[in-house]
C-alpha cells in the first residue's frame, strides 16, 4: 500500500510517503530526505526536533546532499577548487542543498515506491560554478531505503566534484553504539591535525568525532544494543565514509540542535572526497548511493 501526501514544514514544501509500514519524509528544497521510520520502531534517519525549515537555509537533519564540493571548500583537492569561478566566500557543503529541486517522477505502481528528483537546469551553471552538469536524486522505498545521486557531465570539458550524502542516523545513545566494518581501515582524523591513523576494532564514541575513512568496504553497520538492532549501510560509487558526531561543545554552538541532540544521532556519510573525488569526462555519468536497512541485533 502506498500513500503520498503534501505537507508544509514552516517555509518548506515536503512530501510524506508511506509504503507498507515504512514512512518517509522528503523536502523539495535540497531534495533532502528528512526522516525514515518503519512502523512503531525507532526512527532510522534522524529528524532533528530543532531543525529549521527556512528557504535558503540548510536543514540539519536527515540526508543533506553535498555537491559539487563537500565540507570546507578550501580543504578540497585542487581539481575541485579549480571548477569554481568566484571571489565570493564559498558556502560549506556546496551549492545544491538550499536550492529548489523539481519532481521528475513518482512511481508507486509496483512493489517499490520510486521518487526521482532533479536539479532544474540553469543556463551558465550554478552561481560561481559555470558547468553544465545534470544532477538527479533517486529514492526507492521497498524493504529498505535506497538513495542514489547521479551526475551527468553535459559540458565539453572534464569536471571534478566532491560530494556526499550527509546521512544523520538515529541512535539510542551514541555512547553505546559501535560502527562495524572499519577495523583495519586508514582514516584521517580532522580533529588531530589531519593525521592518518589506522582503526583498531569497531569504532565507539567518547567525544567529538570527525573522521574520513579511506578505501571503505561497501558495507558498514551501526550496532545499537539499546534498540536491539543493527543498521546496515550498503554503498555504491564511493570509497570514502565520513563519520561525524559533534558531541557537547560543538552542539552548543548550533542554534538548530538541542543541547543533548548529539546523543541521538550519528553521521555516516557516503562520500567521494580526498583522493576519491570524481572527474567526469564530457558525456560521462557517475552515481553514488547508499541502501539502508534495519535488522534485529543478534543476541
Secondary structure, DSSP 8 states (H G I E B T S, - for coil): -EEEEEEEETTEEEEEEEETTEEEEEETBTTEEEEEEETTS--SB---TT----TTS--SSSEEEEBSS-S-GGGS-HHHHTT---SS---TTBSSTTSBEEEEEEE-SSSSEEEEEEE---TT-BTTB---EEEEEEEEESSSEEEEEEEEE-SSS-EEE-EEEEEEEE-S-GGG-EEES-TT-EEEETTTTTEEEE--SSB--SS-EEEEEES--SEEEEEEGGGTEEEEEEEES-SEEEEEE-HHHHHHT-TTS-TTGGGGEEEEEEEE-GGG-EEE-TT-EEEEEEEEEEEE---
